[in-house]
Amino acid sequence: MLLAIKEAEKARKLRDYAVGAVLVKDDKIISLCSNRSKRDESPIAHAETLAIIKGSRVLKNRHLNGCILYCTHEPCPMCAAVIVWSRLKGVVYGAKYKDMKKYRESYGNHRYLWRTIDIPCKTIFNKSTEKIEIVEDFMRNECIRLFHSK
């Protein structure tokens, strides 16, 4: 998770949303990415999705069986669906959807909207055919500290 946090800090320094993700298999780092949605002007350039895409290229397989994704924020519905399609073993995340929602309501602005869709990733995983393991709240406070609206 420390590497995911470093990726999130890198995104923040580059004026993007401070979200980071690291894909691991057999205790080896396969890929690590920061959010690039603002930099790439892409609504799908979330750190989680980018780490999965990069990981698929590294492993030369769209199915990432046995891989664990560490992410600073709970995956959004889009990223949760990509996690299902890629057949990840599990996800470990820090800040929860409700943390992002609360932050957005208090501090969102025209540059950093922190959009959210009120569907927790657990709901998507539970409705899928895959059995995705979830570890919530891992280094949650450290991940919440990544929120910003500068």
C-alpha positions as CSV (number, residue, x, y, z in Angstrom):
1,M,0.0,0.0,0.0
2,L,2.9,2.3,0.6
3,L,3.8,2.2,-3.1
4,A,0.1,2.9,-4.0
5,I,0.3,6.0,-1.7
6,K,3.5,7.1,-3.4
7,E,1.7,6.8,-6.8
8,A,-1.2,8.9,-5.4
9,E,1.2,11.5,-4.2
10,K,2.8,11.6,-7.7
11,A,-0.6,12.2,-9.2
12,R,-1.4,15.0,-6.8
13,K,1.9,16.7,-7.6
14,L,1.0,16.5,-11.3
15,R,-2.4,18.1,-10.5
16,D,-4.5,15.0,-10.9
17,Y,-6.7,13.1,-8.4
18,A,-4.4,11.6,-5.7
19,V,-5.2,7.9,-6.3
20,G,-2.7,5.1,-6.7
21,A,-2.8,1.4,-7.4
22,V,-0.3,-1.5,-7.4
23,L,-0.9,-4.9,-8.9
24,V,0.9,-7.8,-7.2
25,K,1.2,-11.5,-7.9
26,D,3.1,-14.0,-5.8
27,D,4.5,-11.1,-3.7
28,K,6.0,-9.5,-6.9
29,I,5.0,-6.1,-8.2
30,I,3.5,-6.5,-11.7
31,S,2.5,-2.9,-12.2
32,L,1.9,0.4,-10.4
33,C,0.0,3.4,-11.7
34,S,-1.3,6.8,-10.6
35,N,-4.6,8.3,-11.6
36,R,-4.3,10.1,-15.0
37,S,-7.8,11.2,-15.8
38,K,-7.0,14.9,-15.7
39,R,-3.6,14.6,-17.4
40,D,-4.9,12.3,-20.2
41,E,-8.3,14.0,-20.4
42,S,-9.7,10.5,-20.1
43,P,-12.7,9.5,-18.0
44,I,-11.4,5.9,-17.8
45,A,-7.7,6.7,-16.8
46,H,-8.3,5.6,-13.2
47,A,-5.2,4.2,-11.4
48,E,-6.9,0.9,-10.8
49,T,-7.8,0.4,-14.5
50,L,-4.4,1.5,-15.7
51,A,-2.6,-0.9,-13.3
52,I,-4.8,-3.8,-14.6
53,I,-4.2,-2.9,-18.2
54,K,-0.5,-2.6,-17.6
55,G,-0.5,-5.9,-15.7
56,S,-2.3,-7.7,-18.5
57,R,0.4,-6.5,-20.9
58,V,3.2,-7.6,-18.5
59,L,1.6,-11.1,-17.9
60,K,0.3,-11.3,-21.5
61,N,-3.1,-12.3,-20.3
62,R,-6.4,-10.5,-19.9
63,H,-7.2,-12.8,-16.9
64,L,-5.1,-11.9,-13.9
65,N,-5.7,-15.0,-11.8
66,G,-3.9,-14.9,-8.5
67,C,-3.3,-11.1,-8.6
68,I,-4.1,-8.7,-5.8
69,L,-4.8,-5.0,-6.5
70,Y,-3.8,-2.5,-3.7
71,C,-5.5,0.8,-4.2
72,T,-5.7,3.9,-2.1
73,H,-9.4,4.4,-2.6
74,E,-12.3,1.9,-2.9
75,P,-12.7,1.1,-6.6
76,C,-15.5,2.9,-8.4
77,P,-18.2,0.9,-10.2
78,M,-16.2,1.1,-13.5
79,C,-13.0,-0.1,-11.8
80,A,-14.9,-2.8,-9.9
81,A,-16.3,-4.1,-13.2
82,V,-12.8,-4.2,-14.7
83,I,-11.6,-6.1,-11.6
84,V,-14.3,-8.7,-12.2
85,W,-13.5,-8.9,-16.0
86,S,-9.8,-9.4,-15.3
87,R,-10.5,-12.1,-12.7
88,L,-8.4,-10.7,-9.9
89,K,-8.0,-12.7,-6.8
90,G,-8.6,-9.8,-4.5
91,V,-8.5,-6.1,-3.7
92,V,-7.0,-4.2,-0.8
93,Y,-8.1,-0.6,-0.4
94,G,-7.8,2.2,2.1
95,A,-10.3,5.1,1.8
96,K,-14.0,4.0,1.4
97,Y,-16.6,5.3,-1.0
98,K,-18.3,7.0,1.9
99,D,-15.1,8.9,2.7
100,M,-14.9,10.2,-0.8
101,K,-18.6,11.2,-0.8
102,K,-18.2,13.1,2.5
103,Y,-15.1,14.8,1.2
104,R,-16.8,15.8,-2.0
105,E,-19.7,17.3,-0.2
106,S,-17.4,19.4,2.0
107,Y,-14.5,20.3,-0.3
108,G,-15.3,19.5,-3.9
109,N,-14.8,22.4,-6.3
110,H,-14.8,23.1,-10.1
111,R,-11.3,21.6,-10.6
112,Y,-11.7,18.5,-8.3
113,L,-15.2,17.3,-8.3
114,W,-14.5,13.9,-6.7
115,R,-17.5,12.4,-8.6
116,T,-19.0,9.3,-7.0
117,I,-21.6,6.7,-7.9
118,D,-23.4,5.3,-4.9
119,I,-22.6,1.7,-5.6
120,P,-19.9,0.1,-3.3
121,C,-17.4,-2.2,-5.0
122,K,-18.6,-5.0,-2.7
123,T,-22.1,-4.8,-4.3
124,I,-20.6,-5.3,-7.8
125,F,-18.3,-8.1,-6.7
126,N,-21.2,-9.9,-4.9
127,K,-23.4,-9.7,-8.1
128,S,-20.6,-11.1,-10.3
129,T,-19.7,-14.7,-11.0
130,E,-16.2,-14.1,-9.6
131,K,-15.2,-14.5,-5.9
132,I,-13.2,-11.4,-5.3
133,E,-11.5,-11.2,-1.9
134,I,-11.7,-7.8,-0.2
135,V,-9.7,-6.2,2.5
136,E,-11.2,-2.8,3.5
137,D,-9.8,0.0,5.5
138,F,-6.1,-0.9,5.0
139,M,-4.2,2.2,6.0
140,R,-7.5,4.1,5.7
141,N,-6.4,7.2,7.5
142,E,-3.2,7.5,5.4
143,C,-5.3,7.2,2.3
144,I,-7.9,9.7,3.4
145,R,-5.1,12.2,3.9
146,L,-4.5,12.0,0.1
147,F,-7.8,13.8,-0.6
148,H,-7.2,17.3,-1.9
149,S,-9.0,20.1,-3.7
150,K,-6.2,22.5,-4.5
